[in-house]
Amino acid sequence: MPLVFCRPLLLLVAALLLATQPLSAVEAELAPLAYRALLLDGQVIGDRLVAVGERGHVLISTDAGRSWRQSPSPTRTTLTSVFFIDNRRGWAAGHDATILRTGDGGATWQVVHADPDLDAPVLDLWFRDADYGLAVGAYGLCLVTTDGGASWQTQPLAVAAAPAPQGEAFLDGADTPGFDLHLNQLRETPAGLLFLAGESGHLYRSADSGRHWQALPFPYVGSLFGTLPLDDRRLLAFGLRGHLFHSTDAGHSWQAVETGTDATLTDAIRLRDGRIVTVGLAGTVLIGTDGAARFELHPQPDRVGFARVLEAPDGALVLLGAQGARRLELPPAGALR
């Protein structure tokens, strides 16, 4: 089974544990130091943090990331994404197109989908409500559920071609060159616009929960690993070699933002105090203003790669990456030079 590097951070890992049967069918081992292993995604759910990563690890913290306990997981596949819609209902996904579901806040999980023969990992999950959700991933993978994740069907991207006078013509991704590119991240604006970031500068926007997509012009042809909607019109897009861009018109036009680094950027969040934090490989931590016009680089001295950043309930950052989870106390707001 060939290895698929589902995020740039996985390039830091020499090999993954392989089993003689599909890893989606093998329960994860309970490991005391699982919180120090590779973690690729997480979410803050009320006063809890849930993180997922290699070997099917699912971790929960109830003290703002100071300590973690491991939840039993029904898979040893690397988990790349997690998404909760409330305190109890959530999903996690990863390699072998494996998708898990929980109804008790992450204490227990069940495999609801897996396709080892597909050889394409899910890279991100998004749910509009308790029933309708999308899973996207490598080689143009796109799955849809309308029953809360109990079943999943392949849904090729329908992407608008050049606007026509009578309306927009749509292309079926299954028959369109270039639609085997990796689809890396889904993010939604407060108004319900959905953005999909992918390889080779591909960025799409949907106004109907992913049923149809519009290809957006983008000034960079390198891979994009995500977007950060700031409101209904403003958003950031980030990716390879420290590239960061800002749009004030819902993605119609973009301006480059200086980052001071050529390290790949993998995630960004807006904090409760309005500041923006962007993280990436080589210990990259960028702190910026709400206007997204200026960022300062705060590199971590051990240069550990980060895949995800969360804001803990107490205001500290929790960074997930190559060496698991760590807390980082931010300089006070207003300290940006």
Secondary structure, 3 states (H helix, E strand, C coil): CCCCCCCHHHHHCCCCCCCCCCHHHCCCCCCCCHHHCCEEEEEEECCEEEEEEHHHCEEEECCCCCCCEEECCCCCCCEEEEEECCCCCEEEEEHHHCEEEECCCCCCCEEEECCHHHCCCEEEEEECCCCCEEEEEHHHCEEEECCCCCCCEECCCEEEEEEECCEEEEEEHHHCCCCCCCEEEEEECCCCCEEEEECCCCEEEECCCCCCEEECCCCCCCCEEEEEECCCCCEEEEEHHHCEEEECCCCCCCEECCCCCCCCEEEEEECCCCCEEEEECCCCEEEECCCCCCEEECCCCCCCCEEEEEECCCCCEEEEECCEEEEECCCCCCCCC
